[in-house]
Amino acid sequence: MASFPAAVRSSRKLAFNLNQARRISDIAITRTGKPIIRVQGGRSSLGGHTATVFGATGQLGRYIVNRLARQGCQVIIPFREEMAKRHLKVTGDLGRVVFIEYDLYNTESIEASVRHSDIVYNLVGRNYPTKNYTLEDVHVEGTERIAEAVAKYDVDRFVHVSSYNADPNSPSEFFATKGRGEQVARSIFPETTIVRPAPVFGFEDNLLHRLASAGNLFTSNNMQERYWPVHSIDVGQALEAMLYDDTTAGQTFELYGPKNYSTAEIAELVDREIYKKRRHINVPKAILRPIAGLLNKVLWWPILSAEEVDKEFIDQKIDPTAKTFADLGITPGDISNFTYHYLQGYRSSAYYDLPPATEKEKREDRKYVHVLDEQ
């Protein structure tokens, strides 16, 4: 019988703790006057924002979806291909990640995806045109339809992910359409938060894995273009921070890494990490660009596009008036610290278990340098 009162006290203590935890929740009033319970809990929390993430099946999508869903937010994911979105289902608790099939040409499907949301992220983008979608269709007209739906239902926040070097007057069609997309978004929804990430590296990037691949043979500018590569995890953290910081509305953010590299310098990091020397053949732009454009039209899988050749001749330029990671309280990581994590799989079995290249170099230095720290 003595255990029964103890069980009662234990249950009361548990209920008290739950009530205490509930007090962590905070009621926030959105821009449109809508009250939202922001829950500082885990993926099973009830409350929080309702967010729509267009382009969630791309490289950046999984990072922002995972961050939102594990905070208890309801995440709506418009998708086109059934098999491309399966990995996102497990990022949130049961019923917290909702999938809606949509078409970028279908306005009704876009409106159905945003009408109940507090924030909309537009991560839709293409690196090359296809027979169904040109860069203009995706970056300009697609952005226009999404922004119009956001304005129609008076969604509180709209975060539009553009690109570094986005400029309507750029000689690159990719950068030019990205620039026009920014103008369209701001003209329809002035409170749009524009995000311009630098070339992104991560698990499924088009930078480290492309340079480590044996099929990446041809270049046109001796890989001399320069930029500040940024970690995909850092960009995902920044996108999440914008949800909880209303002062970011109407602002432009340039998200880039701490160090400037050329592609050739990154290729050296890759070769040293995988213990292989990848060959890169330089072909004049006048020859490589039309060939890449033809391959892009003939082959259904991406190998090389004319737009990628154009971008090789344009260095990254930073807008001095734009905000950066520092304004969000985030310190971005340097690409040289992550090559081992993303490239170990490219090593042969003879070198697979060796430590990271940077750690190996430190061990080599210790063999020849015998100076005490205090001296």
C-alpha positions in Angstrom: 0.0 0.0 0.0 2.9 2.3 0.6 3.8 2.3 -3.1 0.3 3.7 -4.0 0.8 7.2 -2.5 4.3 7.3 -3.9 2.8 6.6 -7.4 0.2 9.4 -6.9 2.9 11.8 -5.9 5.0 10.8 -8.8 2.1 11.4 -11.2 1.4 14.8 -9.6 5.0 15.7 -10.0 4.9 14.6 -13.7 1.8 16.8 -14.3 3.5 19.7 -12.6 6.6 19.4 -14.7 4.4 19.2 -17.8 2.7 22.4 -16.8 6.0 24.0 -16.2 7.2 22.9 -19.6 4.0 24.4 -21.2 5.0 27.8 -19.8 7.9 27.8 -22.2 5.4 28.3 -25.0 5.1 31.9 -26.1 2.2 33.5 -27.9 3.5 35.6 -30.8 1.5 38.0 -32.9 2.4 37.9 -36.6 2.5 40.7 -39.0 -1.1 40.2 -40.0 -2.3 40.0 -36.3 -2.5 36.2 -36.2 -1.6 34.7 -32.8 0.8 31.8 -32.9 2.0 29.6 -30.1 5.7 29.2 -30.6 6.7 25.9 -28.9 10.2 25.4 -27.7 9.8 21.7 -27.8 10.8 18.8 -30.0 9.3 17.1 -33.0 6.2 16.0 -31.1 5.3 19.5 -29.9 1.9 20.8 -30.9 1.7 24.4 -32.0 4.2 26.5 -33.8 4.2 27.9 -37.3 2.8 26.4 -40.5 5.4 26.6 -43.2 5.2 25.8 -46.9 8.5 24.9 -48.5 8.6 24.9 -52.3 11.6 23.1 -53.8 12.0 21.0 -50.6 13.3 18.0 -52.6 16.4 19.9 -53.7 19.7 20.2 -51.9 18.7 22.9 -49.4 15.2 21.6 -48.8 16.0 18.8 -46.4 17.9 21.1 -44.1 15.2 23.6 -43.6 12.4 21.0 -43.5 14.3 19.0 -40.8 14.9 22.2 -38.7 11.3 23.3 -38.9 9.7 19.9 -38.3 11.9 19.0 -35.3 10.6 22.2 -33.6 7.0 21.1 -34.0 6.1 23.2 -37.0 3.6 22.0 -39.5 5.5 21.7 -42.8 3.7 21.6 -46.1 5.8 20.3 -49.0 4.5 20.7 -52.5 6.1 18.0 -54.7 6.2 16.9 -58.3 7.7 13.4 -58.2 6.5 10.8 -55.7 9.9 9.1 -55.2 11.8 12.4 -54.7 10.0 13.4 -51.5 10.0 10.2 -49.5 13.1 11.0 -47.4 11.3 14.1 -46.0 8.5 12.2 -44.4 10.6 11.1 -41.4 11.9 14.6 -40.6 8.7 15.3 -38.6 6.3 13.5 -36.3 3.1 11.8 -37.6 1.0 14.3 -39.4 3.4 17.2 -39.1 4.9 16.9 -42.6 2.1 17.2 -45.2 2.7 16.6 -48.9 0.6 18.3 -51.7 1.2 17.5 -55.3 1.6 20.6 -57.4 2.6 22.0 -60.8 4.5 25.2 -61.2 2.2 26.0 -64.2 -0.9 25.3 -62.1 -1.9 28.4 -60.0 -4.7 26.5 -58.1 -2.2 23.9 -56.8 0.2 26.6 -55.7 -2.6 28.5 -53.9 -3.7 25.3 -52.1 -0.2 24.9 -50.8 0.1 28.3 -49.2 -3.4 29.3 -48.1 -3.0 28.0 -44.5 0.6 28.9 -44.0 2.3 31.6 -41.9 5.5 31.5 -43.9 6.4 30.4 -47.4 9.9 29.4 -48.5 10.6 29.4 -52.3 13.7 27.2 -53.0 12.6 26.3 -56.5 15.5 26.6 -59.0 17.1 25.0 -62.0 20.8 24.9 -63.0 19.9 24.2 -66.6 16.8 24.3 -68.9 14.8 21.3 -69.8 12.2 20.5 -72.5 9.4 21.2 -70.0 10.9 24.2 -68.1 13.2 27.0 -69.2 15.1 29.1 -66.7 12.6 31.9 -67.3 9.7 29.6 -66.5 11.2 28.5 -63.2 13.0 31.6 -61.9 10.7 34.3 -63.1 7.2 33.0 -64.0 7.3 30.4 -61.2 8.3 33.0 -58.7 5.6 35.3 -59.9 2.9 32.6 -59.3 4.1 31.8 -55.9 4.4 35.4 -54.8 0.9 36.2 -56.1 -0.5 33.3 -54.1 1.4 34.6 -51.0 -0.1 38.1 -51.5 -3.6 36.8 -52.2 -3.8 34.9 -48.9 -1.9 37.5 -47.0 0.8 35.1 -45.7 2.9 36.7 -43.0 6.3 36.0 -44.4 7.8 35.1 -47.8 11.5 34.0 -48.1 12.7 33.8 -51.6 16.0 31.9 -52.1 17.8 33.4 -55.1 21.5 33.0 -56.0 24.8 34.8 -55.6 25.5 37.2 -58.5 21.7 37.5 -59.2 21.5 40.4 -61.7 19.0 41.1 -64.4 21.8 42.4 -66.6 24.2 39.5 -66.1 25.6 37.9 -69.3 24.7 34.5 -67.7 21.1 33.5 -68.3 21.0 31.7 -64.9 22.1 34.9 -63.0 19.9 37.1 -65.1 16.7 35.1 -64.5 17.5 34.9 -60.8 17.8 38.7 -60.8 14.5 39.2 -62.5 12.9 36.7 -60.1 14.0 38.9 -57.2 12.4 41.9 -58.9 9.1 40.1 -59.5 9.0 38.8 -55.9 9.6 42.3 -54.4 7.1 44.0 -56.8 4.3 41.7 -55.8 5.2 41.2 -52.1 7.4 44.0 -50.9 8.1 42.3 -47.5 9.9 39.4 -49.3 13.1 38.3 -47.7 15.7 37.6 -50.4 18.5 35.1 -49.7 21.5 34.8 -52.0 23.6 31.8 -51.0 27.1 31.3 -52.5 27.9 28.0 -54.1 26.8 25.4 -51.6 28.7 22.3 -50.4 27.3 19.4 -48.5 26.2 15.8 -48.8 24.4 16.1 -52.1 26.2 19.2 -53.5 27.3 20.0 -57.1 30.7 21.2 -56.0 32.8 18.7 -53.9 31.1 15.7 -55.5 31.5 17.1 -59.0 35.2 17.7 -58.5 35.7 14.3 -56.9 34.0 12.5 -59.7 36.1 10.9 -62.5 33.5 12.1 -65.1 34.2 15.8 -64.4 36.8 16.3 -67.2 36.1 19.5 -69.0 36.5 23.1 -67.9 36.7 26.3 -69.9 38.4 28.9 -67.6 41.1 26.7 -66.0 38.8 26.7 -63.0 39.8 30.2 -62.1 36.4 31.6 -61.0 36.4 32.7 -57.4 33.7 32.6 -54.7 33.0 32.0 -51.0 31.6 28.5 -50.7 29.0 28.1 -48.0 27.9 25.0 -46.0 24.4 23.8 -46.6 23.8 23.3 -42.9 24.6 26.9 -42.2 22.2 28.1 -44.9 19.5 25.9 -43.4 20.1 27.4 -39.9 19.9 30.9 -41.4 16.6 30.1 -43.1 15.2 28.8 -39.8 16.4 31.9 -37.9 14.5 34.2 -40.4 11.2 32.5 -39.4 11.6 33.7 -35.8 13.0 37.1 -36.6 10.5 39.5 -38.1 13.1 42.2 -38.7 14.4 40.1 -41.6 11.2 40.9 -43.6 12.0 43.0 -46.6 15.7 42.5 -46.2 18.3 41.0 -48.6 20.9 38.5 -47.2 24.1 37.4 -48.9 25.1 34.1 -47.3 28.7 33.1 -48.0 31.5 31.3 -46.3 34.5 32.8 -44.5 37.1 32.3 -47.1 37.4 33.0 -50.9 38.5 30.1 -53.1 39.0 29.4 -56.8 37.6 26.2 -58.2 41.1 25.1 -58.8 42.0 25.5 -55.1 39.0 23.5 -54.1 40.0 20.8 -56.6 43.4 20.6 -54.8 41.6 20.1 -51.5 39.5 17.4 -53.0 42.5 15.6 -54.6 44.4 15.7 -51.3 41.4 14.3 -49.4 40.6 11.4 -51.8 44.3 10.5 -52.5 43.7 10.7 -56.2 44.6 13.2 -58.9 41.5 14.1 -61.0 42.2 15.3 -64.5 40.6 18.5 -65.8 40.9 19.4 -69.5 40.6 23.0 -70.4 38.5 23.6 -73.6 37.9 27.1 -75.1 34.5 28.6 -74.3 33.7 29.0 -78.0 33.9 25.2 -78.4 32.7 23.9 -75.0 29.6 26.1 -74.6 27.7 24.9 -77.8 28.7 21.3 -77.1 27.4 21.6 -73.6 24.2 23.1 -74.8 23.7 20.3 -77.3 24.4 17.6 -74.7 21.9 19.3 -72.3 19.2 19.0 -74.9 20.0 15.5 -76.2 20.7 13.7 -72.9 18.1 13.4 -70.2 20.6 13.3 -67.3 22.7 16.4 -66.5 26.4 16.3 -67.5 27.3 19.8 -68.4 25.2 22.8 -69.5 25.9 26.0 -71.3 24.9 28.0 -68.2 27.6 26.2 -66.2 30.2 27.2 -68.7 29.0 30.8 -68.6 29.3 30.9 -64.8 32.9 29.8 -64.9 33.8 33.3 -66.2 32.0 35.2 -63.5 33.5 35.7 -60.0 31.2 36.1 -57.0 30.4 39.7 -56.1 29.1 40.6 -52.7 26.5 43.3 -52.3 27.9 45.6 -49.6 24.4 46.8 -48.6 23.0 43.2 -48.0 23.0 41.6 -44.6 25.0 38.5 -43.8 25.3 35.5 -41.4 26.6 38.0 -38.8 23.3 39.7 -38.7 21.7 36.4 -37.7 24.3 35.5 -35.1 25.7 32.6 -37.2 29.4 31.9 -37.8 29.7 29.9 -41.1 32.1 27.0 -41.5 35.0 26.8 -43.9 34.9 24.2 -46.7 38.4 22.9 -45.8 37.1 21.6 -42.5 34.4 19.4 -44.1 36.1 17.7 -47.1 36.7 14.5 -45.1 33.1 14.1 -44.1 31.7 14.4 -47.6 34.5 12.8 -49.7 35.6 9.8 -47.7 33.6 7.6 -50.0 35.7 8.5 -53.0 38.8 7.0 -51.4 40.1 3.6 -52.5 40.1 0.8 -49.9 43.8 1.3 -49.3 43.3 4.9 -48.0 39.7 4.7 -46.7 40.5 4.5 -43.0 43.2 7.1 -43.0 42.5 10.3 -41.0 41.4 13.6 -42.7 44.0 15.2 -44.8 44.4 18.1 -42.4 44.9 15.8 -39.4 47.4 13.8 -41.4 49.4 17.0 -42.1 49.4 17.9 -38.5 50.8 14.5 -37.6 53.5 14.8 -40.2 54.5 18.2 -38.7 54.9 16.7 -35.3 57.6 14.4 -36.6 59.9 17.3 -37.4 58.9 20.1 -35.1 59.9 19.6 -31.5 59.2 22.9 -29.9 57.3 23.2 -26.6 54.2 25.4 -26.5 55.5 27.5 -23.6 58.7 28.3 -25.5 
